[in-house]
């Protein structure tokens, strides 16, 4: 089944409620500028074409163009997958690993075919609780490079949960910097481990090209020293 590109919230609502029935719905949140998404787009399209099961619907949502849908699912990084059935979230996956996505899809297909089974989401929560520091650091290595500019903040750009995060979002927007973000309040493992990973104790934290740049005060100082700091750093 070909991927359906979401063009409006009404279309999204129609496909995921009225038209959904018992179908397994795959939501793929992506942006045009994030490099991992560019790689995953082809994989996602190929997987959807190979899926002969008409009971699976593959949707693609631009998280920038449809921020209201992204916020509904609390999307904090792209690429991000949400698999739902009959209004229930079965599984979620962050990242661009095709093998992980295929394994996740297979697991949810089995659950969808066996309506009486327990949802696999509980298992995912147990796995997350048992995540080791090494596994969290491996996840952080991917997260800090999820977009050329990645902001780790409290809340979302639309609704920052602290004044420092709000200020840094304002600075990025003032300088017309496109950025990805991760809400550290949604993932305590990331929140605690990123302090050690970055060797920096507070938030927000800004990464450019996978390299830690600093918090709010350091970014302000960098801009005072070089008004074109963002342009020069991103181009490196």
N, C-alpha and C positions, 0 to 999 in steps of 0.2 A: 504494500500500500504506500502510495507516495506521501511525502511529508506535506502537511497542510500548514501554510504560513499564516499566522494570526495577524489580521489587519485591523481588528477593532475589539473592544471589550464585549460588545454585543455578540459578535461571532464566537468569541471564546466561551461565553456563557452558554450559547446555544449548543456548541459542540460538547461541552463538558457536563451539561445537565439534560436538557430536553432530548438531544440526539444520542446521548451516551448509552442509555440502557445498561446492560451488563458488560459493556465493552471495557477492555483495559485501555486506559488513556495514558499516553506517554507525553509529558511536557518537557520540552527542551528549551531552557532559557540560555540565550546567547546574545552577544553584541557583535557588531560588524568590525570593531577595532581590536578586539582581544585575540591575540595570536592563537591561543589554544582552541578558540571557537572555530577559527578558520580551518584548522586541522580536523576538528570533530564534525564539521558540517558535512563533509564528504562521507565520513564513516556513518553518520546518522542516516543520511539519505540512502546509502547502500543497504544498511540493515533494514530500513523500512521497505525498500523495494523487494528484498528477499523474503519478507514476512508475508506468507501466503494467507495467514490467519486474518480473516476480515473482522475478527472481534478485537483487533488491536488498532488504535488510532494514534498516529504520530503527529504531534503538533510542535511547531517551532515558534518561540516567542522572543522578539527582540526586547531585552530587558530595559533598554534605553527608551525605545519608542512606546513601550507599554509598561511604564514604571508602576502603574496602579495594579497591574496583574502581578508583577514581580514582588511588590510590597505585600500583596495578599498572601503570598507563599513565603514571605520573609527571606527573599533571595539576597544573599550577601556577597556572592561571588559567582562568576561564570567561567566555564560552562557548568550548568547545574540541571539535574534531571529530577523530576518528580513523577512517580507512577501512581495513578489513582484508579479506583474502581468504585462506582456507585457513591461518589462523593467522599470516599475514604482514602487517605494517603497510605499506600502500601509500603513504599520505599522511597528514599531520597539518596542522591549521589552527587557529590561535588568533584569536578575534575574531568580530564580528557583522556582517560584510560579506556580504550575500546573494550578490552577484555573484562574490566570491571562492569562496564555498562551491559555487555552481553550476558554476563553471569547474573546480573541484577534482573534483566529482562526475562531470562529463563526462569528465575525463581518466582517472579510475579506471574508469569504465564501459568505455572503449575498451580499457584494459589488461586488464580482466576478460574482455572478449570475445576478446582475443588472448593466450591463455595463454603463448605462446612469447616474448612481448616482455619486455624488461627492465623491472623495476619502476620506476615514476617517482620513487621516493624519492631516488635518486641525484641527479637533476636538482635536487630541492629543496635538497639539501645544498650543491650548487654555488652556487645562487642565494643561500643564506644567507651563504656565505663572501664573496660579492661585494657584500654589503649595504653601502650607503654610510652615512655618519653622518646624513645627512638622512633616509634611510629608517628608520634605527634610532630617531631622535628622533620620527618620525611614529608609529612603533610604540609608543614609550614614552608618547606623548601619549594613546594609547588605553588602554594598560595601567594607567596611574596612575588612570584613571577607570573601570576595569573593575568596581569595586565601590565603594560609598560609603566604605569603609575598606579600603585596600590596604596590605599589608605586604610589603616586599621584603626577603627574609631568606635566610640560608644554611640550606638544608635545607627541611623541611616542618614544620608545627605538630606533627605526630605524631613527627617525628624531626629536631629542630633540629641543625645541624651546628656551632654555636658557642654559647657561653654567653650572649652578648649577645642573640642571636636568641631563645634559650630564655627569657630574662628578659622580653623584650617580649611574646612570646606569652603568658606567664604573666600579665602585667599586663592585656592585652586580655581574657583569659578571666576574670580576677578581677573586672573591671568589666563583664562580660557583653556585651562588644562583639563583634558578628558582623563578620567580616572576610574578605576575599579575600587570597590570598597569591601570591607569585611566588618560586620558588626560583632565585636568581641564579646558583647553581652550575651550573645546567642550560643557561645561555645566556651565554656570555662576552661577546657584543656588548652585551647588556643590563647585565651586571655592570660593564663598563668605562664605557659611555656614560652610565649612570644617575648616576655620580659627577659628571659634567659637567652633565648635565641638571638635577640637583637642586642643583648647586654644594655638594655634601657628599661628603667623601672616604671615609666608612666605612659599614658595614652593621651592623644593619638600618636601613631607612629606612621611615618611615610617611607615607602620604598619606591625607588625608581630603577627600572631595568634590573630588578632583583636585588638591588643594593640598598641597605638601610641609609636613609638620609638624616633622620632625626625626628624630634617632636616639634611642637609649635614654635618654641623659642628659637630653636636652631634654624628652622625654615625662615623665620622672620629675619634672623641675622644674615642668612645666606642671601636673601633678597636685598637687604640693605647693602651688602658688599657687591652684589651683582644683580641688577634689575632684571637681567635676562637669565637668571639662574635656571629656571625650569627649561627654557629652550636649549640652553647649553648642556644641561645634564641629561635631558631626554635624548638628545642627538648623539651623545657619546656612545 
